[in-house]
Amino acid sequence: RIHAAGDEWSRAQAEYHEAIALARESGQLTDLAMLLAGLAALEARQGRERECREHAAAARLAAAPGMHDVWALAALGTLELGLGNAPGRITRKACAR
């Protein structure tokens, strides 16, 4: 998260992918959901729409609804804003695409 919040996006992306693989391998579904949502948030800031939507959807499916679900929706909201959609147009329906 530290690298994603700063300007080290390439490093953050690599770290997210490594951590996601470890979470999958070890069966840590809560961590997996959190990491996928974090990667989706990074991709939203990068304008990588397809990847952001895929990872946000995967985060929402990885474990029972909870905080990771909120994080995934926040990533999709960031993506919608980056795509030029006004805040009034951001709904769960728009985020679910």
Residue frames relative to the residue before (quaternion, step in Angstrom):
aa qw qx qy qz dx dy dz
R 1.0000 0.0000 0.0000 0.0000 0.00 0.00 0.00
I 0.6160 0.5668 -0.3513 0.4194 3.57 1.01 -0.77
H 0.6973 0.4579 -0.2788 0.4758 3.58 0.87 -0.90
A 0.6350 0.5261 -0.3306 0.4590 3.60 1.07 -0.67
A 0.6677 0.5065 -0.2979 0.4570 3.58 1.08 -0.71
G 0.6995 0.4286 -0.2590 0.5098 3.55 1.20 -0.48
D 0.6888 -0.4699 0.3518 0.4254 3.52 -1.04 -0.80
E 0.5373 0.6150 -0.4038 0.4123 3.58 1.22 0.41
W 0.0305 0.8673 -0.4951 0.0406 3.56 0.85 1.02
S 0.6306 0.5258 -0.3481 0.4524 3.62 0.98 -0.70
R 0.6564 0.4976 -0.3021 0.4798 3.55 0.98 -0.85
A 0.6407 0.5267 -0.3193 0.4585 3.58 0.97 -0.86
Q 0.6484 0.5227 -0.3201 0.4516 3.57 0.92 -0.89
A 0.6587 0.5003 -0.3062 0.4713 3.59 0.91 -0.87
E 0.6684 0.4974 -0.3011 0.4639 3.58 0.94 -0.86
Y 0.6244 0.5242 -0.3419 0.4675 3.59 1.01 -0.76
H 0.6704 0.4998 -0.3126 0.4506 3.59 0.83 -0.92
E 0.6510 0.5042 -0.3185 0.4696 3.61 0.97 -0.79
A 0.6811 0.4860 -0.2902 0.4643 3.57 0.89 -0.92
I 0.6163 0.5390 -0.3392 0.4632 3.60 1.07 -0.73
A 0.6460 0.5117 -0.3167 0.4696 3.58 0.95 -0.85
L 0.6608 0.5011 -0.3046 0.4685 3.60 0.96 -0.84
A 0.6491 0.5124 -0.3175 0.4641 3.59 0.97 -0.84
R 0.6422 0.5077 -0.3222 0.4754 3.59 1.00 -0.79
E 0.6711 0.5237 -0.2882 0.4384 3.55 0.89 -1.01
S 0.7581 0.3774 -0.1959 0.4944 3.57 0.99 -0.84
G 0.4811 -0.7075 0.4100 0.3161 3.58 1.29 0.01
Q 0.4029 0.7143 -0.4696 0.3270 3.57 1.18 0.52
L 0.1592 -0.8600 0.4786 0.0779 3.58 0.30 1.28
T 0.6305 0.5183 -0.3470 0.4620 3.60 1.01 -0.67
D 0.6572 0.4888 -0.3052 0.4859 3.57 0.93 -0.87
L 0.6240 0.5468 -0.3346 0.4467 3.56 1.00 -0.83
A 0.6668 0.4996 -0.3014 0.4637 3.57 0.88 -0.93
M 0.6588 0.5100 -0.3058 0.4608 3.58 0.93 -0.89
L 0.6777 0.4947 -0.2892 0.4609 3.58 0.93 -0.89
L 0.6418 0.5117 -0.3235 0.4708 3.59 0.99 -0.78
A 0.6473 0.5037 -0.3159 0.4770 3.57 1.00 -0.79
G 0.6406 0.5204 -0.3216 0.4642 3.59 1.01 -0.77
L 0.6440 0.5018 -0.3132 0.4852 3.57 1.00 -0.82
A 0.6314 0.5269 -0.3319 0.4620 3.59 0.99 -0.78
A 0.6407 0.5189 -0.3257 0.4628 3.59 0.99 -0.78
L 0.6333 0.5154 -0.3238 0.4779 3.58 1.00 -0.80
E 0.6810 0.4877 -0.2874 0.4646 3.58 0.89 -0.93
A 0.5866 0.5572 -0.3680 0.4583 3.59 1.11 -0.58
R 0.6766 0.4847 -0.2874 0.4740 3.57 0.94 -0.89
Q 0.6742 0.4748 -0.2855 0.4884 3.57 1.17 -0.56
G 0.4604 -0.6903 0.4442 0.3379 3.61 1.22 -0.21
R 0.4457 0.6804 -0.4567 0.3603 3.58 1.19 0.47
E 0.2026 -0.8610 0.4558 0.0995 3.52 0.45 1.32
R 0.6944 0.4850 -0.3038 0.4361 3.60 0.66 -1.04
E 0.6843 0.4884 -0.2850 0.4603 3.57 0.85 -0.99
C 0.6306 0.5404 -0.3254 0.4522 3.57 0.99 -0.87
R 0.6823 0.4825 -0.2918 0.4653 3.58 0.82 -0.97
E 0.6504 0.5180 -0.3215 0.4532 3.61 0.95 -0.82
H 0.7136 0.4482 -0.2690 0.4663 3.58 0.81 -0.94
A 0.6168 0.5233 -0.3524 0.4706 3.61 1.05 -0.64
A 0.6497 0.5035 -0.3163 0.4737 3.59 0.96 -0.82
A 0.6518 0.5090 -0.3123 0.4674 3.59 0.97 -0.83
A 0.6258 0.5373 -0.3342 0.4562 3.59 1.04 -0.77
R 0.6753 0.4989 -0.2931 0.4573 3.56 0.95 -0.88
L 0.7034 0.4496 -0.2618 0.4843 3.60 1.15 -0.54
A 0.5593 0.6753 -0.3694 0.3078 3.58 1.17 -0.58
A 0.8034 -0.0019 0.0308 0.5946 3.59 1.02 -0.68
A 0.7072 -0.4329 0.3248 0.4550 3.56 -1.27 0.13
P 0.6330 -0.5499 0.3736 0.3967 3.61 -1.08 0.66
G 0.2464 0.7369 -0.5943 0.2074 3.51 -1.04 0.86
M 0.8316 -0.1918 0.1414 0.5017 3.54 -1.13 -0.61
H 0.6157 0.5519 -0.3533 0.4376 3.60 1.01 -0.76
D 0.6014 0.5539 -0.3567 0.4520 3.59 1.11 -0.64
V 0.6414 0.5090 -0.3109 0.4825 3.57 1.00 -0.83
W 0.6568 0.5105 -0.3114 0.4594 3.58 0.95 -0.85
A 0.6407 0.5132 -0.3236 0.4706 3.59 0.99 -0.79
L 0.6625 0.4894 -0.3058 0.4776 3.59 0.95 -0.84
A 0.6217 0.5292 -0.3423 0.4650 3.59 1.05 -0.70
A 0.6266 0.5256 -0.3357 0.4673 3.59 1.00 -0.77
L 0.6705 0.4859 -0.2986 0.4745 3.58 0.95 -0.85
G 0.6139 0.5350 -0.3432 0.4680 3.58 1.09 -0.64
T 0.6312 0.5169 -0.3186 0.4826 3.58 1.02 -0.81
L 0.6350 0.5270 -0.3229 0.4635 3.56 0.99 -0.84
E 0.6610 0.5092 -0.3109 0.4551 3.60 0.86 -0.93
L 0.6472 0.5042 -0.3204 0.4736 3.59 0.96 -0.81
G 0.6614 0.5123 -0.2965 0.4606 3.57 0.99 -0.84
L 0.6658 0.4859 -0.2915 0.4854 3.55 1.18 -0.58
G 0.5915 -0.6127 0.3440 0.3953 3.55 1.31 0.03
N 0.4656 0.6564 -0.4613 0.3735 3.57 1.22 0.26
A 0.4478 -0.7035 0.4899 0.2542 3.55 -0.76 1.08
P 0.6622 -0.5317 0.3441 0.4005 3.61 -1.12 0.60
G 0.6313 0.5530 -0.3388 0.4252 3.61 1.02 -0.68
R 0.6793 0.4879 -0.2871 0.4670 3.59 1.19 -0.46
I 0.5768 0.5823 -0.3902 0.4195 3.57 1.21 -0.19
T 0.1182 0.7715 -0.6089 0.1415 3.53 -0.55 1.23
R 0.6698 -0.4521 0.3695 0.4587 3.55 -1.24 0.11
K 0.6219 0.5470 -0.3433 0.4429 3.58 1.04 -0.75
A 0.6661 0.4872 -0.3026 0.4769 3.60 0.91 -0.90
C 0.6783 0.4959 -0.2871 0.4599 3.57 1.01 -0.79
A 0.6593 0.5374 -0.3071 0.4268 3.58 1.14 -0.53
R 0.4224 0.7353 -0.4568 0.2688 3.61 1.19 -0.23
